[in-house]
């Protein structure tokens, strides 16, 4: 179940968003989509959790060059942050992955919620023109325990 209080994300000011690889417009886009996700569009968010998909996500997150490494090297979280369980970072951290010829992907980590988010094209369903906002709640070892998706 998504957290009832998502204010650690939705009340974040652009200047307080730890995301050095995002420019002002990127930060504004990401925060606006997060506010939509946890606000007016919340009823359309789907629980897409399954044991197999969560295991696969955990593997992908830890792969070199993927979500956790990008967040560790692109923000103040620091290297090996996600290798040390039971720690929480304050604030909202974000990284951007740009691949030539493809829309940007944005990865977030929200310490107070111990959640990670993906905002970007819906590559999973072969629809690069559609935007997906996915929130994954993590346990104390940073393994995925729930996944919730909104397709815009």
N, C-alpha and C positions, 0 to 999 in steps of 0.2 A: 504494500500500500504506500502510495506517495505520502510524504510528510504533510501534515496538516498546515504547518507553518513553514513556508518556503522563503520567508523574509530574508534569510542570509543571502539569497540570490536576488530576489525581486526588489529588495530595497537598496541594493548596491548602487553606488554612484559610479559613473564612468571613471572618474579620477581615482577611485579606491579599488579598481579592478586590476589585479596583478596579472597583466597580460602584455608583456613588452613586445611580442610579435604581432599584436593587433593594433591597427591604427584606430583613431577616434571613431570613424564610421563603422569599422568592424565591431568595436566594443558596443556601439549604440545598437547595431543590428542584433548582436548576440543577446544583450540585455532585454531588448524589446521582445525577441522571440521567447526568452525565458519567462518574461512577465505574461505573455500570451499563454504559454504552456501551463503555468501554475495558476493562471487567472481565468479569463473568459473561456478558454478552450479546454480547460481541465476535464470537462465531461466527455470530450472526444478522445482523450488520452486512453490508449489501450494497454492493458497488462499483457506483455508478450513474453513473460517469463516461462521458461521450461528448463529442466535440469540440464539437458544437452546443450541448449543455446547458452546458458549461463556458464557452463564449463568451457565452452568454446570462446566466449567473450573473455573469460579470465586468462586463457592461453594467449589470445590476440593482444590483450592489454599489456602483457609482459614481454611481448616479442620486441626485438631490437627495432628501433625507429618507429614504434607504435605509441599509443596513447600515454602510457605511464612514463616512458622515456622522454617523450616530447614535453610533457608537463614538468618533469624534473629538470630538464635542461633549459627550458624556455621561461621558467618562472622562479620565484624565490623559494620554491619547495626544496630544491637541491637534489643532488644525485642520491640515489638509493632511498628516497623518501618512502616509496611504495614497497620497499624490501623490509622495512622495519615496522612490524605490526603495532597496533594499539597507540598510534600517535595521531593526533588531529592537528591540522593546520587551521589557522584562523583565516577567514576571508574567502574570496573567490579567485581562482587562478585559471588562466586560459592560455591556450596555445593554438596556433594556426598552422595547418599543413597545406601547402600549395603544391600542386602537381601540374606541370605544363599541360595545357589543354583541358584541364578539368576544373570544376568549381572548387573553391576552398572548402576545407573541412575545419571545423572548430571543435576543440576538446576542452572541457572545463573540469575542474575539481572544486567542490565546495566542502571545505573542512567541517564546518558546523553540522552539515547534514551527512557527512561521509558519503558523498554521492559524486558520480562523474556523469558528464553529459556529452552528447555528440550533437552537433548542429551542422547539417550539410545535405548534400544530395542523397537521394534514396537509392544508393547503389545496390543494396540488398535485393530490391525488387526491380532492378533494371530501369529505373526512372530517374535519370540524372537531372531532369527538369523539376522534379518535386523536391520539396525540402522536408527533411526528417529532423525532429527534435526528439532525442532519446535520453532518458534519465535512468541511470543504473545505480541502485543503492548497493553499498558495499558493506561487508562485515569488518571486524577488527583486523583481519589479515588482508584486507583490500580485495577480497574475492567477491564477485557479483552475487547478490542474493535475490534481486528483483530487477526487472527491466520493463520500462513503460515508454511507449512510443506515440508520438503525434505526427501524422503526415499532413503537411499543409499544401 
